[in-house]
């Protein structure tokens, strides 16, 4: 297996000015597609709190509840919502599966897809974390028994995803062959989001990608997407619980397609006055990325997770470039702004990022990528403003994002941003499932670029 790097444009266009300026480059990292699929070392962390056990009634069943006086419409902060007034009858509960039931079905459905060399652990997570099963693909009966225990556990009122992540990391760490993955599945909130972020960084450093699956309309989408992006995992949104089995199966299939594990990109040899301002992943999904920095060695590290067959990773690097050198040649000075090194295991490739101070215009692909990067950053800033109850500021940021999307021709996303901004400004609340859908729809812009 080998990796390769391609830079667009081959030389970063810069102005021959005496001041600092911003330059852009699209970096594509790909791997060859040879070799057989690797074993999967997988841990599934499933939210087992009370909310995951609520029966999901059909429309006909809901009408029966209303007619029987079991539900009524009330106003909550001026918004009409339906609330249950009596326990759900056992006749309805027996035929109305919960999100946890669909999770158990998902685990049952993947048993036949496991190879004997695969390792899988199932962790139930509510107020505490409990390891239900840890086995290999040959012990299918054990996996089915562990999955069946999931729905029978005593429910908790809260969810501690961090405890589940720690337990999952301990299990994954016992095996070193193949593709190491963790999957978090939740429909709500966790106690300690910062602990989850810290554990996502630890997972990334150990070569473990953490994928997240958010269900419904009341989960922490910003936290789940950040966990995935920090570790190079996939962030998936499931509006309806009956889609959980397909989402879990897709995650296993993605792990089967890995051709390069724990890919990372380092930037070294940055000259004085040059700094990395932003990194945005353009594909396979659109997202701002974070990096680790060693200020003494001037070494920057971006962890990108696993590289799947036929799905190169594309990054937009935004750098603050130093002023042009004095007395440049006629065709403009050329300066090495960084050495880029992509590495996965023993596979390694390096190339130089050259800045050309010739005053050339940015290519259309750069302008489009910069517009997408700006829009998704505005969305992230809006989410941060909501966390501090700055709803007016969040609405302004979403209006700005809407203008970026409109410029890109993404009219549906622009309208969704404007609608979300109006709701925040007038009610101080987001639109629930539609707000979550907006977050994930923006990420899918990168898939069109793959």
C-alpha positions in Angstrom: 0.0 0.0 0.0 1.2 3.5 -0.9 -0.2 7.0 -0.4 0.1 10.0 -2.6 -0.4 13.8 -2.4 -1.7 16.2 -5.0 -1.8 20.0 -4.5 -4.1 22.3 -6.4 -3.0 24.7 -7.7 0.6 23.4 -7.9 1.8 26.7 -6.6 -0.2 28.8 -4.2 -1.0 32.2 -5.8 0.1 35.1 -3.7 0.5 38.9 -4.3 4.0 40.4 -4.5 3.2 42.7 -1.6 5.1 43.7 1.5 2.3 42.7 3.9 1.1 39.4 5.2 -1.7 37.8 3.2 -3.9 34.7 3.1 -3.3 31.8 0.7 -5.3 28.7 -0.1 -4.4 25.2 -1.4 -6.5 22.1 -1.9 -4.6 19.0 -0.8 -5.8 15.6 -2.0 -4.5 12.4 -0.3 -5.2 9.0 -1.8 -4.1 5.5 -1.5 -3.8 2.5 -3.9 -6.7 0.1 -3.7 -4.9 -3.2 -3.7 -5.0 -5.8 -1.0 -7.8 -7.7 0.8 -10.1 -6.3 3.4 -8.6 -6.1 6.9 -10.3 -7.6 10.0 -12.5 -5.2 12.0 -11.8 -4.5 15.7 -15.1 -2.8 16.6 -16.8 -1.5 19.7 -20.4 -0.3 19.7 -21.5 2.0 22.6 -25.3 2.1 22.7 -27.2 4.6 24.8 -29.5 2.6 27.0 -31.2 5.4 28.9 -35.0 5.7 29.4 -35.5 7.9 26.3 -34.2 5.1 24.0 -37.0 2.8 25.4 -40.0 5.0 24.6 -42.3 3.1 22.2 -42.5 4.6 18.7 -46.2 4.5 17.8 -47.6 4.6 14.3 -49.9 7.3 13.2 -52.9 5.0 13.6 -51.8 4.0 17.1 -51.4 7.7 18.0 -54.9 8.5 16.8 -56.2 5.7 19.0 -54.3 7.2 22.0 -55.8 10.6 21.4 -59.4 9.2 21.1 -58.9 7.3 24.4 -57.7 10.4 26.1 -54.1 9.2 26.4 -52.6 12.2 24.7 -53.4 15.9 24.5 -52.0 19.0 22.8 -50.5 21.6 25.0 -48.4 24.8 24.5 -44.8 24.7 25.5 -43.1 28.1 25.1 -45.8 29.1 22.7 -45.3 26.0 20.5 -48.1 23.4 20.3 -46.9 19.9 21.2 -48.5 16.6 22.0 -47.9 15.0 25.4 -49.0 11.7 26.9 -51.4 11.9 29.8 -51.5 8.2 30.7 -49.1 5.3 30.3 -49.0 3.7 26.9 -51.3 0.7 26.9 -49.5 -2.7 26.9 -51.3 -3.7 23.6 -49.7 -0.7 21.9 -46.4 -1.0 23.6 -46.0 -4.6 22.5 -46.3 -3.7 18.9 -44.5 -0.4 19.0 -40.7 -0.9 19.0 -38.4 1.6 20.7 -35.1 3.0 19.4 -33.4 0.4 21.6 -35.3 -2.4 20.0 -34.1 -1.2 16.6 -30.6 -1.1 18.0 -30.9 -4.8 19.0 -32.2 -5.6 15.6 -29.3 -3.8 14.0 -26.8 -5.9 16.0 -28.7 -9.1 15.1 -28.6 -8.2 11.4 -24.8 -7.8 11.2 -24.0 -11.1 12.9 -23.9 -12.9 9.6 -21.7 -10.2 8.1 -18.9 -10.8 10.6 -15.8 -12.7 9.7 -14.1 -15.1 12.2 -11.1 -12.7 12.5 -13.3 -9.8 13.5 -13.5 -8.6 17.1 -16.7 -6.9 18.4 -17.6 -5.5 21.8 -21.0 -4.1 22.9 -21.2 -1.5 25.7 -24.5 -0.4 27.2 -24.3 3.2 28.4 -26.7 5.1 30.7 -25.8 6.4 34.2 -23.0 3.8 34.1 -21.3 1.8 31.4 -21.6 -2.0 31.2 -19.8 -4.4 28.9 -22.4 -6.8 27.6 -20.2 -8.9 25.3 -16.7 -9.0 23.9 -16.1 -11.7 21.4 -15.0 -12.6 17.9 -16.9 -13.1 14.7 -17.0 -16.9 15.2 -18.9 -16.6 18.5 -22.1 -15.4 17.0 -24.3 -16.9 19.7 -22.5 -14.9 22.3 -23.0 -11.7 20.4 -26.7 -12.4 20.0 -27.1 -13.1 23.7 -25.2 -9.9 24.6 -27.4 -7.8 22.2 -30.6 -9.3 23.7 -29.5 -8.1 27.1 -29.5 -4.5 25.9 -33.2 -4.0 26.1 -33.6 -5.8 29.5 -31.3 -3.6 31.5 -32.6 -1.2 34.1 -33.0 2.2 32.4 -31.2 5.3 33.6 -32.4 8.9 33.5 -29.0 10.2 32.2 -26.3 9.1 29.8 -22.6 9.0 30.5 -21.1 8.5 27.0 -17.6 9.1 28.4 -17.8 6.1 30.6 -18.9 4.0 27.6 -16.1 5.4 25.5 -13.5 4.5 28.2 -14.8 0.9 28.4 -14.8 0.6 24.6 -11.3 1.9 24.3 -10.1 -0.6 26.8 -11.7 -3.4 24.8 -10.3 -2.2 21.4 -6.9 -1.9 22.9 -6.7 -5.6 23.6 -6.5 -6.3 19.9 -4.0 -4.7 17.5 -4.8 -6.3 14.1 -7.1 -4.8 11.5 -9.2 -1.7 11.4 -10.0 -0.3 14.9 -13.4 1.5 15.1 -15.8 2.7 17.8 -19.4 3.6 17.2 -21.5 5.8 19.5 -25.3 5.7 19.2 -27.5 8.1 21.2 -30.7 10.1 21.0 -30.0 12.6 23.8 -27.5 14.4 26.0 -24.4 13.2 27.9 -23.2 14.4 31.2 -19.6 15.4 30.4 -19.1 16.4 26.8 -15.6 17.7 27.3 -14.6 14.2 28.6 -15.9 12.7 25.4 -13.8 15.2 23.4 -10.7 14.3 25.4 -11.4 10.6 24.8 -11.9 11.2 21.0 -8.4 12.8 20.9 -7.0 9.8 22.8 -8.7 7.4 20.4 -7.2 9.3 17.4 -3.7 9.1 18.9 -4.2 5.4 19.2 -5.4 5.0 15.6 -9.0 4.4 16.6 -11.7 6.2 14.6 -14.9 7.1 16.4 -18.1 7.2 14.4 -21.2 8.7 15.9 -24.9 8.1 15.2 -27.4 10.7 16.4 -31.0 9.8 16.5 -34.1 12.0 16.4 -34.1 15.7 17.1 -32.8 16.3 20.6 -29.2 15.2 20.7 -25.9 17.1 20.8 -25.1 17.3 17.2 -22.2 19.7 17.7 -20.6 17.3 20.2 -21.2 14.2 18.0 -19.8 15.7 14.9 -16.8 17.0 16.7 -16.0 13.6 18.2 -16.1 12.1 14.7 -14.0 14.8 13.1 -11.3 14.7 15.8 -10.8 11.0 15.3 -11.5 10.7 11.6 -14.8 8.8 12.1 -18.1 9.2 10.3 -21.0 11.3 11.7 -24.4 10.0 10.8 -27.9 11.4 11.4 -30.9 9.1 11.7 -34.2 10.9 11.9 -36.3 7.7 12.3 -35.3 4.8 14.6 -36.2 2.2 12.0 -33.2 3.4 10.0 -30.7 2.3 12.7 -30.0 -1.2 11.3 -29.1 0.2 7.9 -26.8 2.9 9.5 -25.0 0.3 11.6 -24.6 -2.0 8.6 -23.2 0.9 6.6 -20.6 1.6 9.3 -19.4 -2.0 9.2 -19.2 -1.9 5.4 -17.1 1.4 5.6 -14.7 -0.4 7.9 -14.4 -3.2 5.3 -13.4 -0.6 2.7 -10.4 0.8 4.6 -7.1 0.7 2.6 -5.0 3.1 4.8 -5.2 3.1 8.6 -4.7 6.1 10.9 -3.8 8.5 8.1 -2.1 11.7 9.3 -0.8 14.9 7.6 2.1 16.9 9.1 3.2 20.3 8.1 6.9 21.2 8.8 9.5 23.7 7.8 7.1 26.7 8.0 9.1 29.9 7.5 8.9 32.7 10.0 5.7 34.7 9.4 3.8 31.7 8.0 1.0 30.1 10.0 -1.9 27.7 9.5 -5.1 29.6 9.9 -7.8 27.0 9.1 -8.1 23.4 7.8 -11.4 22.3 6.3 -12.0 18.8 5.1 -13.8 19.1 1.7 -14.5 15.4 1.2 -15.6 12.8 1.9 -17.6 15.1 4.2 -17.4 18.9 4.8 -16.1 19.9 8.2 -13.6 22.2 9.9 -10.7 20.2 11.4 -8.5 20.8 14.4 -4.7 20.1 14.6 -2.0 19.6 17.1 0.9 22.0 17.3 4.5 21.8 18.6 5.5 25.5 18.7 9.2 24.6 19.4 9.6 22.3 16.4 7.1 24.2 14.3 5.4 20.9 13.6 1.6 20.7 12.9 -0.2 17.4 12.9 -3.7 16.7 11.4 -5.2 13.3 12.2 -7.5 12.2 9.3 -8.6 8.7 10.4 -8.9 5.8 8.0 -8.8 6.2 4.2 -11.5 4.1 2.4 -11.2 2.5 -1.0 -12.0 5.0 -3.7 -12.7 7.9 -1.3 -9.6 10.2 -1.1 -9.6 12.9 1.5 -9.5 16.5 0.3 -8.5 19.4 2.5 -8.5 23.1 2.1 -5.5 24.6 3.8 -5.7 28.3 4.6 -2.3 29.8 5.5 -1.2 33.2 6.6 1.8 33.8 4.3 4.7 36.1 5.0 5.4 39.2 2.9 7.1 38.7 -0.5 10.9 38.5 -0.4 12.7 41.7 -1.4 14.1 42.0 -5.0 12.1 39.1 -6.5 12.9 37.8 -10.0 10.8 39.0 -12.9 8.5 36.0 -12.9 7.8 36.4 -9.1 9.5 34.9 -6.0 8.8 31.3 -5.1 9.0 30.4 -1.4 8.5 27.0 0.4 5.7 27.6 2.9 5.6 24.1 4.3 6.6 20.5 3.7 3.5 18.3 3.7 4.0 14.6 4.8 1.2 12.1 4.6 1.7 8.9 6.5 -0.2 5.7 7.2 1.8 3.0 9.0 5.0 2.5 6.9 3.6 4.2 3.9 4.8 7.8 3.6 5.0 10.5 1.0 6.2 14.1 1.3 6.0 17.2 -1.0 6.6 20.9 -0.7 3.9 23.6 -0.6 5.2 26.4 -2.7 3.9 30.0 -2.6 4.3 32.0 -5.9 4.3 35.8 -5.4 3.1 36.6 -8.9 -0.3 38.2 -8.3 -2.3 35.5 -10.1 -6.0 35.0 -9.5 -7.3 32.1 -7.4 -8.7 29.2 -9.5 -12.5 28.7 -9.4 -12.1 25.5 -7.5 -10.3 27.4 -4.7 -13.0 30.1 -4.6 -15.8 27.4 -4.3 -13.9 25.5 -1.6 -13.3 28.7 0.4 -17.0 29.6 0.2 -18.0 26.1 1.5 -15.4 26.4 4.3 -16.7 29.8 5.3 -20.3 28.6 5.4 -19.6 25.6 7.6 -17.5 27.7 10.0 -20.3 30.2 10.4 -22.6 27.3 11.3 -20.1 26.1 13.9 -19.9 29.6 15.4 -23.7 29.8 15.5 -23.8 26.6 17.4 -21.3 27.9 19.9 -23.4 31.1 20.3 -26.5 29.0 21.0 -24.6 27.2 23.8 -24.1 30.6 25.6 -27.7 31.6 25.0 -26.7 34.3 22.5 -29.6 33.6 20.2 -29.4 37.0 18.5 -25.8 36.4 17.6 -26.5 32.9 16.4 -29.3 34.2 14.2 -26.9 36.7 12.6 -24.3 34.1 12.0 -26.9 31.8 10.3 -28.1 34.6 8.1 -24.4 35.1 7.0 -24.2 31.3 6.3 -27.4 31.5 4.3 -25.8 34.2 2.1 -22.7 32.0 1.5 -24.9 29.0 0.6 -26.9 31.2 -1.8 -23.7 32.3 -3.5 -22.8 28.7 -3.9 -26.2 27.9 -5.5 -27.2 25.8 -2.5 -30.7 27.4 -2.2 -32.3 24.7 0.0 -29.5 25.0 2.6 -29.7 28.8 2.4 -33.5 28.7 3.1 -33.0 26.2 6.0 -30.4 28.5 7.6 -32.7 31.5 7.3 -35.6 29.6 8.8 -33.4 28.4 11.7 -32.2 32.0 12.3 -35.8 33.3 12.4 -36.8 30.6 15.0 -33.8 31.4 17.2 -34.4 35.1 17.1 -38.1 34.9 17.9 -38.4 31.9 20.3 -34.8 31.3 21.6 -35.2 27.7 20.5 -34.0 25.8 17.5 -36.3 23.6 15.4 -35.2 20.3 16.8 -35.0 17.6 14.1 -34.8 20.2 11.3 -31.9 21.9 13.1 -30.0 18.6 13.4 -30.8 17.8 9.7 -29.3 21.2 8.7 -26.0 20.3 10.4 -25.7 17.0 8.7 -26.9 18.2 5.3 -24.1 20.8 5.3 -21.6 18.1 5.9 -22.9 16.1 2.9 -21.9 19.0 0.6 -18.4 17.4 0.7 -19.7 14.1 -0.7 -20.5 15.8 -4.0 -16.8 16.7 -4.2 -15.5 13.1 -3.6 
